[in-house]
Amino acid sequence: MERHSLLSVLRSALIPAAMAAGGIVLIRVHVNYPGAIFWLGMALAASGLWFLAAAFANFRGAEALAIELATGLRFKKNYFMLMFSSLELEGEREGNKVALRRTNGASKRGYTSELVFTITGRAEAGFSLAIFPEGFFRRPFGLFPPALPARPGWAEQNRLVVRGRPEAAAGAAAERLWRAVSGALPVGELRLLKISGGEMRAEFVKRGSPYEPGEIKHLLDLCLKGCQSRI
């Protein structure tokens, strides 16, 4: 289904691509003589690029619709972000405000798909907590509380760093959180679990293929379960 949609987008993008290319050629040829043909090229290029963006956005919108149906969140139609393969959704689940961003991309290290959940509840946590993988290159960006003096056994086993403040409250919250999510948590994809004030942030990274709607729903449900465990 996704392949069929992509083929449809590629077909619909042929004419806008030709318009943009023709406009760029006219601009290059007449750049030193900015007359009517130069401005025609500008108009063709701008129109072609706009229609290309719209065609691409429609394809991303179809992806977002599938995620909407799976998660109950609402797609934010940010066409600028769509050009960078980023989908943003938001909504309310179980009395919490939820924001989701999925970003796909490729680099020299290969294809990656990233998920960032931000869940905001009504009650303050009363502590700050951050859990993320060991290793200098795997450490997420941000400022985090100090490491807990006693590292939990599950953290050592899964090579996770646990940081929190105050020590007693954060340590107890880490244990509750781990009990709530450990059975279904894809530890190898985890980049960050962070609780501070009334907000929980969870980041996941998958390599090789994009996060599908069912996987996103599973991780969202897991984060909501972990969010409830902090009380």
MDAnalysis code that builds the backbone (N, CA, C; Angstrom):
import MDAnalysis as mda
import numpy as np

u = mda.Universe.empty(693, n_residues=231, atom_resindex=np.repeat(np.arange(231), 3), trajectory=True)
u.add_TopologyAttr("name", ["N", "CA", "C"] * 231)
u.add_TopologyAttr("resid", np.arange(1, 232))
u.add_TopologyAttr("resname", ["MET", "GLU", "ARG", "HIS", "SER", "LEU", "LEU", "SER", "VAL", "LEU", "ARG", "SER", "ALA", "LEU", "ILE", "PRO", "ALA", "ALA", "MET", "ALA", "ALA", "GLY", "GLY", "ILE", "VAL", "LEU", "ILE", "ARG", "VAL", "HIS", "VAL", "ASN", "TYR", "PRO", "GLY", "ALA", "ILE", "PHE", "TRP", "LEU", "GLY", "MET", "ALA", "LEU", "ALA", "ALA", "SER", "GLY", "LEU", "TRP", "PHE", "LEU", "ALA", "ALA", "ALA", "PHE", "ALA", "ASN", "PHE", "ARG", "GLY", "ALA", "GLU", "ALA", "LEU", "ALA", "ILE", "GLU", "LEU", "ALA", "THR", "GLY", "LEU", "ARG", "PHE", "LYS", "LYS", "ASN", "TYR", "PHE", "MET", "LEU", "MET", "PHE", "SER", "SER", "LEU", "GLU", "LEU", "GLU", "GLY", "GLU", "ARG", "GLU", "GLY", "ASN", "LYS", "VAL", "ALA", "LEU", "ARG", "ARG", "THR", "ASN", "GLY", "ALA", "SER", "LYS", "ARG", "GLY", "TYR", "THR", "SER", "GLU", "LEU", "VAL", "PHE", "THR", "ILE", "THR", "GLY", "ARG", "ALA", "GLU", "ALA", "GLY", "PHE", "SER", "LEU", "ALA", "ILE", "PHE", "PRO", "GLU", "GLY", "PHE", "PHE", "ARG", "ARG", "PRO", "PHE", "GLY", "LEU", "PHE", "PRO", "PRO", "ALA", "LEU", "PRO", "ALA", "ARG", "PRO", "GLY", "TRP", "ALA", "GLU", "GLN", "ASN", "ARG", "LEU", "VAL", "VAL", "ARG", "GLY", "ARG", "PRO", "GLU", "ALA", "ALA", "ALA", "GLY", "ALA", "ALA", "ALA", "GLU", "ARG", "LEU", "TRP", "ARG", "ALA", "VAL", "SER", "GLY", "ALA", "LEU", "PRO", "VAL", "GLY", "GLU", "LEU", "ARG", "LEU", "LEU", "LYS", "ILE", "SER", "GLY", "GLY", "GLU", "MET", "ARG", "ALA", "GLU", "PHE", "VAL", "LYS", "ARG", "GLY", "SER", "PRO", "TYR", "GLU", "PRO", "GLY", "GLU", "ILE", "LYS", "HIS", "LEU", "LEU", "ASP", "LEU", "CYS", "LEU", "LYS", "GLY", "CYS", "GLN", "SER", "ARG", "ILE"])
u.atoms.positions = np.array([
    [0.836, -1.208, 0.000],
    [0.000, 0.000, 0.000],
    [0.868, 1.254, 0.000],
    [1.883, 1.257, 0.880],
    [2.772, 2.421, 0.940],
    [3.524, 2.583, -0.367],
    [3.953, 1.443, -0.971],
    [4.681, 1.510, -2.233],
    [3.792, 2.090, -3.324],
    [2.503, 1.640, -3.328],
    [1.565, 2.162, -4.322],
    [1.385, 3.667, -4.165],
    [1.275, 4.135, -2.925],
    [1.113, 5.569, -2.680],
    [2.327, 6.351, -3.149],
    [3.512, 5.790, -2.892],
    [4.733, 6.473, -3.299],
    [4.824, 6.560, -4.815],
    [4.437, 5.486, -5.512],
    [4.444, 5.519, -6.980],
    [3.476, 6.575, -7.503],
    [2.324, 6.700, -6.852],
    [1.354, 7.722, -7.252],
    [1.923, 9.118, -7.072],
    [2.639, 9.314, -5.971],
    [3.256, 10.615, -5.711],
    [4.311, 10.922, -6.755],
    [5.120, 9.923, -7.096],
    [6.177, 10.129, -8.086],
    [5.587, 10.495, -9.445],
    [4.485, 9.840, -9.814],
    [3.836, 10.179, -11.086],
    [3.295, 11.600, -11.058],
    [2.660, 11.968, -9.934],
    [2.090, 13.317, -9.849],
    [3.162, 14.388, -9.740],
    [4.394, 13.980, -9.396],
    [5.477, 14.951, -9.238],
    [6.226, 15.215, -10.542],
    [5.941, 14.451, -11.608],
    [6.694, 14.607, -12.856],
    [6.528, 15.997, -13.453],
    [5.273, 16.465, -13.551],
    [5.027, 17.780, -14.152],
    [5.609, 18.902, -13.294],
    [5.361, 18.910, -11.951],
    [6.000, 19.954, -11.133],
    [7.520, 19.935, -11.210],
    [8.120, 18.740, -11.290],
    [9.575, 18.652, -11.389],
    [10.061, 19.255, -12.702],
    [9.309, 18.980, -13.791],
    [9.678, 19.560, -15.084],
    [9.523, 21.078, -15.058],
    [8.475, 21.583, -14.408],
    [8.283, 23.032, -14.285],
    [9.447, 23.668, -13.530],
    [9.812, 23.043, -12.398],
    [10.903, 23.598, -11.591],
    [12.214, 23.582, -12.361],
    [12.480, 22.456, -13.052],
    [13.724, 22.344, -13.814],
    [13.763, 23.368, -14.948],
    [12.646, 23.518, -15.676],
    [12.592, 24.490, -16.761],
    [12.777, 25.914, -16.253],
    [12.141, 26.205, -15.103],
    [12.291, 27.536, -14.524],
    [13.725, 27.834, -14.129],
    [14.409, 26.839, -13.565],
    [15.802, 27.032, -13.150],
    [16.702, 27.264, -14.364],
    [16.413, 26.544, -15.447],
    [17.200, 26.741, -16.673],
    [17.016, 28.170, -17.192],
    [15.777, 28.647, -17.231],
    [15.524, 30.011, -17.700],
    [16.207, 31.042, -16.800],
    [16.199, 30.795, -15.502],
    [16.859, 31.719, -14.568],
    [18.360, 31.766, -14.822],
    [18.956, 30.566, -14.991],
    [20.409, 30.516, -15.205],
    [20.821, 31.191, -16.499],
    [20.033, 30.967, -17.557],
    [20.385, 31.513, -18.865],
    [20.216, 33.036, -18.904],
    [19.206, 33.542, -18.199],
    [18.880, 34.969, -18.297],
    [19.180, 35.731, -17.011],
    [20.025, 35.145, -16.147],
    [20.295, 35.802, -14.867],
    [20.972, 37.166, -15.040],
    [21.761, 37.309, -16.095],
    [22.428, 38.589, -16.346],
    [21.558, 39.572, -17.127],
    [20.374, 39.081, -17.582],
    [19.465, 39.943, -18.344],
    [18.046, 39.778, -17.760],
    [17.834, 40.303, -16.575],
    [16.565, 40.065, -15.866],
    [15.372, 40.772, -16.502],
    [14.880, 40.122, -17.554],
    [13.696, 40.650, -18.218],
    [12.511, 39.739, -17.995],
    [11.585, 39.733, -18.948],
    [10.345, 38.968, -18.810],
    [10.616, 37.458, -18.719],
    [11.575, 36.954, -19.514],
    [11.858, 35.513, -19.499],
    [12.459, 35.095, -18.157],
    [13.296, 35.950, -17.592],
    [13.886, 35.660, -16.269],
    [12.786, 35.511, -15.225],
    [11.822, 36.439, -15.228],
    [10.747, 36.392, -14.238],
    [9.787, 35.241, -14.511],
    [9.653, 34.864, -15.780],
    [8.874, 33.665, -16.096],
    [9.541, 32.433, -15.487],
    [10.871, 32.366, -15.597],
    [11.610, 31.262, -14.987],
    [11.426, 31.221, -13.481],
    [11.458, 32.392, -12.844],
    [11.251, 32.463, -11.393],
    [9.870, 31.908, -11.022],
    [8.863, 32.299, -11.809],
    [7.499, 31.851, -11.517],
    [7.364, 30.343, -11.719],
    [7.963, 29.836, -12.810],
    [7.898, 28.397, -13.066],
    [8.594, 27.607, -11.967],
    [9.770, 28.054, -11.572],
    [10.526, 27.350, -10.536],
    [9.769, 27.353, -9.209],
    [9.239, 28.505, -8.826],
    [8.512, 28.598, -7.558],
    [7.257, 27.729, -7.575],
    [6.525, 27.775, -8.689],
    [5.301, 26.974, -8.788],
    [5.620, 25.484, -8.764],
    [6.646, 25.096, -9.514],
    [7.026, 23.681, -9.552],
    [7.433, 23.165, -8.187],
    [8.236, 23.942, -7.464],
    [8.669, 23.522, -6.133],
    [7.493, 23.447, -5.169],
    [6.560, 24.382, -5.282],
    [5.390, 24.361, -4.398],
    [4.562, 23.108, -4.628],
    [4.314, 22.773, -5.912],
    [3.520, 21.576, -6.210],
    [4.263, 20.297, -5.821],
    [5.595, 20.302, -5.936],
    [6.376, 19.150, -5.473],
    [6.204, 18.959, -3.973],
    [6.285, 20.061, -3.229],
    [6.115, 19.986, -1.779],
    [4.725, 19.463, -1.423],
    [3.710, 19.919, -2.164],
    [2.347, 19.477, -1.892],
    [2.181, 17.986, -2.169],
    [2.775, 17.494, -3.272],
    [2.683, 16.070, -3.596],
    [3.362, 15.221, -2.531],
    [4.534, 15.655, -2.095],
    [5.261, 14.930, -1.061],
    [4.487, 14.967, 0.259],
    [3.911, 16.113, 0.565],
    [3.147, 16.248, 1.808],
    [1.932, 15.334, 1.814],
    [1.289, 15.146, 0.661],
    [0.140, 14.250, 0.590],
    [0.535, 12.822, 0.917],
    [1.730, 12.410, 0.451],
    [2.220, 11.066, 0.764],
    [2.496, 10.943, 2.254],
    [3.176, 11.933, 2.826],
    [3.441, 11.914, 4.257],
    [2.132, 11.984, 5.041],
    [1.146, 12.700, 4.506],
    [-0.140, 12.784, 5.172],
    [-0.818, 11.426, 5.256],
    [-0.657, 10.588, 4.220],
    [-1.218, 9.242, 4.248],
    [-0.550, 8.408, 5.342],
    [0.776, 8.574, 5.500],
    [1.476, 7.896, 6.588],
    [0.951, 8.366, 7.933],
    [0.775, 9.675, 8.063],
    [0.312, 10.239, 9.322],
    [-1.092, 9.755, 9.660],
    [-1.942, 9.584, 8.648],
    [-3.294, 9.107, 8.889],
    [-3.276, 7.723, 9.525],
    [-2.382, 6.859, 9.036],
    [-2.268, 5.512, 9.615],
    [-1.821, 5.576, 11.078],
    [-0.917, 6.521, 11.383],
    [-0.460, 6.679, 12.772],
    [-1.579, 7.275, 13.616],
    [-2.351, 8.202, 13.040],
    [-3.509, 8.764, 13.741],
    [-4.476, 7.662, 14.167],
    [-4.787, 6.778, 13.228],
    [-5.740, 5.704, 13.509],
    [-5.219, 4.767, 14.589],
    [-3.906, 4.534, 14.597],
    [-3.318, 3.610, 15.566],
    [-3.201, 4.217, 16.956],
    [-2.884, 5.507, 17.033],
    [-2.564, 6.127, 18.326],
    [-3.668, 6.997, 18.904],
    [-4.591, 7.459, 18.066],
    [-5.618, 8.382, 18.533],
    [-5.133, 9.817, 18.608],
    [-3.948, 10.103, 18.092],
    [-3.403, 11.457, 18.083],
    [-3.780, 12.157, 16.778],
    [-3.571, 13.447, 16.725],
    [-3.936, 14.253, 15.557],
    [-2.690, 14.747, 14.828],
    [-2.657, 14.580, 13.523],
    [-1.530, 14.987, 12.693],
    [-1.478, 16.501, 12.558],
    [-0.310, 17.084, 12.826],
    [-0.089, 18.523, 12.620],
    [0.456, 18.716, 11.207],
    [-0.278, 19.416, 10.372],
    [0.090, 19.553, 8.971],
    [1.152, 20.631, 8.780],
    [2.353, 20.308, 9.216],
    [3.488, 21.210, 9.067],
    [4.258, 20.786, 7.817],
    [3.952, 21.415, 6.670],
    [4.522, 20.964, 5.405],
    [6.031, 21.194, 5.325],
    [6.536, 22.194, 6.058],
    [7.977, 22.404, 6.072],
    [8.682, 21.207, 6.683],
    [8.150, 20.689, 7.803],
    [8.742, 19.520, 8.448],
    [8.590, 18.272, 7.582],
    [7.486, 18.183, 6.836],
    [7.266, 17.027, 5.980],
    [8.359, 16.888, 4.932],
    [8.892, 18.004, 4.460],
    [9.953, 17.956, 3.466],
    [11.217, 17.317, 4.035],
    [11.328, 17.306, 5.357],
    [12.482, 16.688, 5.999],
    [12.104, 15.353, 6.627],
    [11.062, 14.720, 6.103],
    [10.609, 13.395, 6.547],
    [10.273, 13.356, 8.030],
    [9.680, 14.423, 8.529],
    [9.308, 14.480, 9.933],
    [7.801, 14.629, 10.071],
    [7.192, 13.752, 10.876],
    [5.767, 13.812, 11.151],
    [5.561, 14.243, 12.595],
    [4.614, 15.129, 12.820],
    [4.298, 15.573, 14.175],
    [2.814, 15.349, 14.443],
    [2.525, 14.765, 15.611],
    [1.149, 14.528, 16.022],
    [0.986, 14.958, 17.477],
    [-0.246, 15.254, 17.860],
    [-0.514, 15.643, 19.230],
    [-1.938, 15.271, 19.592],
    [-2.202, 15.229, 20.885],
    [-3.543, 14.898, 21.336],
    [-3.570, 14.678, 22.831],
    [-4.609, 14.012, 23.284],
    [-4.752, 13.724, 24.711],
    [-5.050, 12.243, 24.888],
    [-4.339, 11.634, 25.816],
    [-4.531, 10.220, 26.126],
    [-4.525, 10.035, 27.638],
    [-5.598, 9.434, 28.139],
    [-5.686, 9.087, 29.562],
    [-5.419, 10.287, 30.478],
    [-5.950, 11.439, 30.067],
    [-5.802, 12.639, 30.875],
    [-4.472, 13.341, 30.735],
    [-3.629, 12.876, 29.831],
    [-2.319, 13.488, 29.593],
    [-2.267, 14.112, 28.210],
    [-1.582, 15.237, 28.088],
    [-1.295, 15.808, 26.781],
    [-0.102, 15.074, 26.178],
    [-0.233, 14.675, 24.927],
    [0.813, 13.887, 24.273],
    [1.246, 14.565, 22.982],
    [2.544, 14.690, 22.796],
    [3.110, 15.169, 21.530],
    [4.051, 14.091, 21.009],
    [4.000, 13.842, 19.726],
    [4.825, 12.804, 19.102],
    [5.502, 13.369, 17.866],
    [6.778, 13.100, 17.709],
    [7.494, 13.434, 16.488],
    [8.230, 12.200, 15.986],
    [8.004, 11.843, 14.727],
    [8.751, 10.757, 14.095],
    [9.570, 11.333, 12.947],
    [10.870, 11.081, 12.970],
    [11.778, 11.594, 11.946],
    [12.555, 10.440, 11.335],
    [12.482, 10.322, 10.024],
    [13.235, 9.300, 9.305],
    [14.343, 9.956, 8.493],
    [15.458, 9.254, 8.329],
    [16.553, 9.818, 7.543],
    [17.641, 8.802, 7.308],
    [18.536, 9.145, 6.403],
    [19.648, 8.262, 6.063],
    [20.946, 9.051, 6.142],
    [22.003, 8.384, 6.562],
    [23.330, 8.986, 6.646],
    [24.355, 7.916, 6.297],
    [25.619, 8.233, 6.496],
    [26.673, 7.257, 6.222],
    [26.557, 6.036, 7.118],
    [25.949, 6.222, 8.287],
    [25.790, 5.105, 9.223],
    [24.571, 4.243, 8.892],
    [23.758, 4.664, 7.927],
    [22.592, 3.893, 7.536],
    [21.293, 4.609, 7.828],
    [20.207, 3.906, 7.587],
    [18.859, 4.467, 7.750],
    [18.470, 4.445, 9.225],
    [17.873, 5.544, 9.696],
    [17.406, 5.607, 11.075],
    [15.995, 6.183, 11.128],
    [15.239, 5.725, 12.102],
    [13.906, 6.249, 12.369],
    [13.868, 6.613, 13.848],
    [13.486, 7.844, 14.141],
    [13.516, 8.336, 15.516],
    [12.111, 8.721, 15.976],
    [11.801, 8.374, 17.221],
    [10.545, 8.749, 17.851],
    [10.835, 9.557, 19.103],
    [10.100, 10.635, 19.286],
    [10.199, 11.427, 20.508],
    [8.777, 11.652, 21.030],
    [8.509, 11.132, 22.227],
    [7.228, 11.338, 22.895],
    [7.409, 12.359, 24.010],
    [6.485, 13.291, 24.134],
    [6.442, 14.212, 25.268],
    [5.059, 14.102, 25.878],
    [5.007, 13.642, 27.125],
    [3.736, 13.412, 27.811],
    [3.672, 14.339, 29.018],
    [2.668, 15.179, 29.044],
    [2.520, 16.155, 30.119],
    [1.284, 15.836, 30.938],
    [1.490, 15.582, 32.228],
    [0.388, 15.269, 33.128],
    [-0.003, 16.462, 33.975],
    [-0.987, 16.268, 34.798],
    [-1.486, 17.360, 35.635],
    [-0.693, 17.493, 36.933],
    [-0.093, 16.393, 37.407],
    [0.597, 16.415, 38.695],
    [2.104, 16.530, 38.510],
    [2.740, 17.276, 39.403],
    [4.196, 17.377, 39.405],
    [4.791, 16.082, 39.947],
    [5.915, 15.671, 39.398],
    [6.518, 14.414, 39.821],
    [7.170, 14.526, 41.200],
    [7.717, 15.675, 41.527],
    [8.399, 15.848, 42.800],
    [9.822, 15.345, 42.795],
    [10.326, 14.968, 41.632],
    [11.700, 14.492, 41.489],
    [12.080, 14.644, 40.020],
    [13.350, 14.494, 39.710],
    [13.804, 14.451, 38.316],
    [14.553, 13.134, 38.110],
    [14.360, 12.541, 36.957],
    [14.932, 11.215, 36.665],
    [15.295, 11.136, 35.191],
    [16.430, 10.522, 34.892],
    [16.847, 10.305, 33.498],
    [17.492, 8.928, 33.387],
    [17.056, 8.162, 32.389],
    [17.612, 6.835, 32.111],
    [18.020, 6.810, 30.648],
    [19.277, 6.462, 30.387],
    [19.745, 6.407, 28.995],
    [20.905, 5.418, 28.885],
    [21.283, 5.013, 27.662],
    [22.327, 4.001, 27.484],
    [23.709, 4.497, 27.901],
    [24.551, 3.550, 28.260],
    [25.952, 3.863, 28.542],
    [26.656, 4.270, 27.254],
    [27.792, 4.944, 27.396],
    [28.626, 5.274, 26.241],
    [28.576, 6.736, 25.884],
    [29.745, 7.286, 25.617],
    [29.846, 8.714, 25.305],
    [29.037, 9.080, 24.064],
    [29.099, 8.214, 23.031],
    [28.440, 8.537, 21.764],
    [26.949, 8.216, 21.789],
    [26.471, 7.526, 22.817],
    [25.052, 7.202, 22.910],
    [24.332, 8.121, 23.895],
    [25.088, 8.966, 24.573],
    [24.473, 9.863, 25.546],
    [23.625, 10.903, 24.833],
    [22.365, 11.048, 25.227],
    [21.511, 12.058, 24.591],
    [21.925, 13.469, 24.996],
    [21.496, 14.436, 24.196],
    [21.784, 15.836, 24.514],
    [20.907, 16.283, 25.683],
    [21.439, 17.160, 26.498],
    [20.657, 17.721, 27.589],
    [21.414, 17.736, 28.892],
    [20.846, 18.435, 29.854],
    [21.394, 18.492, 31.204],
    [20.582, 17.559, 32.086],
    [21.270, 16.703, 32.839],
    [20.590, 15.703, 33.645],
    [21.071, 15.774, 35.096],
    [20.257, 15.289, 36.021],
    [20.660, 15.291, 37.437],
    [21.840, 14.342, 37.658],
    [22.447, 14.364, 38.846],
    [23.598, 13.491, 39.117],
    [23.222, 12.013, 39.132],
    [24.215, 11.162, 38.900],
    [23.989, 9.721, 38.902],
    [23.625, 9.245, 40.304],
    [22.733, 8.255, 40.388],
    [22.377, 7.685, 41.682],
    [23.572, 6.925, 42.249],
    [23.859, 7.061, 43.544],
    [25.020, 6.378, 44.140],
    [24.948, 4.859, 43.986],
    [23.753, 4.306, 44.159],
    [23.579, 2.858, 44.031],
    [22.907, 2.562, 42.693],
    [23.663, 1.988, 41.790],
    [23.117, 1.688, 40.465],
    [22.294, 0.402, 40.524],
    [21.030, 0.448, 40.080],
    [20.192, -0.756, 40.131],
    [20.766, -1.902, 39.292],
    [20.453, -3.127, 39.709],
    [20.950, -4.290, 38.977],
    [20.455, -4.355, 37.554],
    [19.190, -3.995, 37.332],
    [18.649, -4.026, 35.973],
    [19.350, -3.022, 35.067],
    [19.817, -1.902, 35.666],
    [20.530, -0.908, 34.872],
    [21.895, -1.441, 34.450],
    [22.583, -2.116, 35.356],
    [23.885, -2.718, 35.006],
    [23.707, -3.787, 33.949],
    [22.694, -4.619, 34.110],
    [22.455, -5.716, 33.176],
    [22.177, -5.204, 31.761],
    [21.455, -4.106, 31.656],
    [21.086, -3.546, 30.345],
    [21.980, -2.390, 29.911],
    [23.045, -2.148, 30.672],
    [24.017, -1.097, 30.372],
    [23.324, 0.258, 30.224],
    [22.580, 0.597, 31.292],
    [21.861, 1.860, 31.327],
    [22.392, 2.743, 32.446],
    [22.392, 4.032, 32.218],
    [22.758, 5.022, 33.219],
    [21.470, 5.516, 33.877],
    [21.482, 5.619, 35.204],
    [20.315, 6.126, 35.932],
    [20.762, 7.340, 36.744],
    [20.131, 8.482, 36.483],
    [20.468, 9.722, 37.171],
    [19.190, 10.316, 37.742],
    [19.300, 10.897, 38.951],
    [18.090, 11.453, 39.545],
    [18.355, 12.290, 40.775],
    [17.313, 13.086, 41.125],
    [17.368, 13.953, 42.293],
    [15.930, 14.246, 42.748],
    [15.624, 14.210, 44.069],
    [16.477, 13.721, 45.159],
    [16.666, 12.204, 45.093],
    [17.720, 11.749, 45.711],
    [18.159, 10.363, 45.550],
    [17.063, 9.351, 45.882],
    [16.444, 9.471, 47.044],
    [15.472, 8.470, 47.483],
    [14.248, 8.433, 46.569],
    [13.679, 9.609, 46.297],
    [12.471, 9.667, 45.469],
    [12.754, 9.226, 44.037],
    [13.897, 9.673, 43.481],
    [14.234, 9.307, 42.104],
    [14.538, 7.822, 41.995],
    [15.243, 7.269, 42.980],
    [15.556, 5.843, 42.963],
    [14.310, 4.987, 43.025],
    [13.357, 5.363, 43.893],
    [12.108, 4.611, 43.994],
    [11.302, 4.729, 42.699],
    [11.301, 5.920, 42.087],
    [10.574, 6.123, 40.829],
    [11.189, 5.297, 39.707],
    [12.520, 5.207, 39.688],
    [13.192, 4.404, 38.663],
    [12.789, 2.937, 38.767],
    [12.676, 2.438, 39.995],
    [12.272, 1.048, 40.194],
    [10.832, 0.840, 39.725],
    [9.930, 1.756, 40.069],
    [8.532, 1.636, 39.634],
    [8.425, 1.701, 38.120],
    [9.158, 2.618, 37.533],
    [9.135, 2.781, 36.078],
    [9.628, 1.521, 35.385],
    [10.725, 0.957, 35.881],
    [11.286, -0.233, 35.243],
    [10.344, -1.426, 35.369],
    [9.707, -1.573, 36.530],
    [8.753, -2.673, 36.695],
    [7.580, -2.528, 35.725],
    [7.191, -1.297, 35.461],
    [6.037, -1.050, 34.598],
    [6.329, -1.337, 33.128],
    [7.548, -1.089, 32.665],
    [7.816, -1.139, 31.218],
    [8.818, -2.214, 30.797],
    [9.539, -2.806, 31.730],
    [10.690, -3.640, 31.346],
    [10.309, -4.855, 30.508],
    [9.142, -5.421, 30.741],
    [8.787, -6.627, 29.998],
    [8.598, -6.405, 28.511],
    [8.268, -5.178, 28.104],
    [7.976, -4.914, 26.690],
    [8.842, -3.803, 26.106],
    [9.793, -3.298, 26.892],
    [10.608, -2.182, 26.424],
    [11.729, -2.655, 25.499],
    [11.831, -2.120, 24.260],
    [12.961, -2.461, 23.386],
    [14.212, -1.689, 23.813],
    [14.948, -2.246, 24.762],
    [16.075, -1.535, 25.366],
    [17.097, -1.112, 24.316],
    [17.295, -1.939, 23.281],
    [18.262, -1.612, 22.243],
    [17.903, -0.378, 21.439],
    [16.632, 0.030, 21.461],
    [16.182, 1.214, 20.725],
    [16.055, 2.440, 21.627],
    [16.177, 2.234, 22.925],
    [15.983, 3.337, 23.867],
    [17.125, 4.340, 23.796],
    [16.788, 5.627, 23.704],
    [17.789, 6.690, 23.784],
    [17.631, 7.507, 25.062],
    [16.388, 7.653, 25.536],
    [16.197, 8.443, 26.755],
    [14.806, 8.221, 27.328],
    [14.758, 8.079, 28.652],
    [13.531, 8.201, 29.426],
    [13.800, 9.283, 30.466],
    [13.015, 10.338, 30.453],
    [13.277, 11.452, 31.358],
    [11.972, 11.942, 31.963],
    [11.976, 12.114, 33.273],
    [10.827, 12.663, 33.983],
    [11.296, 13.880, 34.753],
    [10.613, 14.984, 34.569],
    [10.961, 16.204, 35.281],
    [9.706, 17.043, 35.432],
    [9.377, 17.429, 36.679],
    [8.157, 18.184, 36.902],
    [6.947, 17.376, 36.494],
    [6.111, 17.944, 35.669],
    [4.924, 17.240, 35.208],
    [5.084, 16.621, 33.836],
    [6.308, 16.476, 33.364],
    [6.534, 16.022, 31.984],
    [7.416, 14.780, 31.924],
    [7.054, 13.881, 31.017],
    [7.879, 12.724, 30.706],
    [8.285, 12.794, 29.235],
    [9.561, 12.589, 28.968],
    [10.069, 12.584, 27.602],
    [10.695, 11.225, 27.332],
    [10.348, 10.632, 26.203],
    [10.892, 9.323, 25.831],
    [11.374, 9.375, 24.388],
    [12.588, 8.917, 24.154],
    [13.174, 8.935, 22.813],
    [13.630, 7.528, 22.441],
    [13.317, 7.143, 21.197],
    [13.696, 5.829, 20.687],
    [14.301, 5.995, 19.293],
    [15.247, 5.123, 18.971],
    [15.891, 5.140, 17.656],
    [15.921, 3.718, 17.116],
    [15.435, 3.559, 15.895],
    [15.431, 2.251, 15.234],
    [16.242, 2.360, 13.955],
    [17.052, 1.377, 13.686],
    [17.915, 1.408, 12.499],
    [17.440, 0.381, 11.466],
    [17.529, 0.776, 10.198],
    [17.234, -0.146, 9.110],
    [15.858, -0.019, 8.500],
    [14.853, 0.380, 9.264],
    [13.493, 0.498, 8.741],
    [12.714, 1.493, 9.596],
    [11.663, 2.095, 9.039],
    [10.908, 3.104, 9.800],
    [10.014, 2.467, 10.855],
    [9.687, 3.247, 11.861],
    [8.697, 2.813, 12.841],
    [7.335, 2.765, 12.170],
    [6.682, 1.618, 12.277],
    [5.350, 1.450, 11.701],
    [4.297, 1.867, 12.724],
    [3.062, 2.142, 12.271],
    [2.013, 2.597, 13.195],
    [1.817, 1.677, 14.402],
    [1.845, 0.363, 14.188],
    [1.658, -0.561, 15.297],
    [2.775, -0.458, 16.328],
    [4.006, -0.275, 15.865],
    [5.136, -0.125, 16.771],
    [5.042, 1.187, 17.552],
    [4.591, 2.236, 16.872],
    [4.448, 3.540, 17.532],
    [3.378, 3.457, 18.612],
    [2.261, 2.787, 18.311],
    [1.202, 2.617, 19.304],
    [1.729, 1.849, 20.519],
    [2.469, 0.785, 20.267],
    [3.022, -0.024, 21.366],
    [3.911, 0.833, 22.269],
    [4.787, 1.632, 21.682],
    [5.692, 2.454, 22.479],
    [4.940, 3.571, 23.204],
    [3.934, 4.138, 22.564],
    [3.132, 5.172, 23.231],
    [2.403, 4.583, 24.433],
    [1.786, 3.415, 24.255],
    [1.089, 2.768, 25.364],
    [2.057, 2.458, 26.501],
    [3.260, 2.046, 26.127],
    [4.280, 1.731, 27.127],
    [4.695, 2.995, 27.892],
    [4.854, 4.095, 27.182],
    [5.242, 5.356, 27.829],
    [4.131, 5.846, 28.764],
    [2.886, 5.709, 28.345],
    [1.765, 6.099, 29.202],
    [1.719, 5.244, 30.463],
    [2.022, 3.975, 30.311],
    [2.063, 3.079, 31.456],
    [3.190, 3.504, 32.413],
    [4.355, 3.837, 31.825],
    [5.476, 4.291, 32.644],
    [5.191, 5.632, 33.295],
    [4.457, 6.483, 32.580],
    [4.103, 7.792, 33.125],
    [3.215, 7.644, 34.348],
    [2.276, 6.710, 34.298],
    [1.390, 6.471, 35.424],
    [2.138, 5.888, 36.620],
    [3.225, 5.172, 36.374],
    [3.963, 4.521, 37.457],
    [4.721, 5.504, 38.331],
    [4.867, 6.737, 37.889],
    [5.650, 7.697, 38.644],
    [4.901, 8.234, 39.867],
    [3.586, 7.999, 39.888],
    [2.781, 8.535, 40.989],
    [3.017, 7.715, 42.260],
])
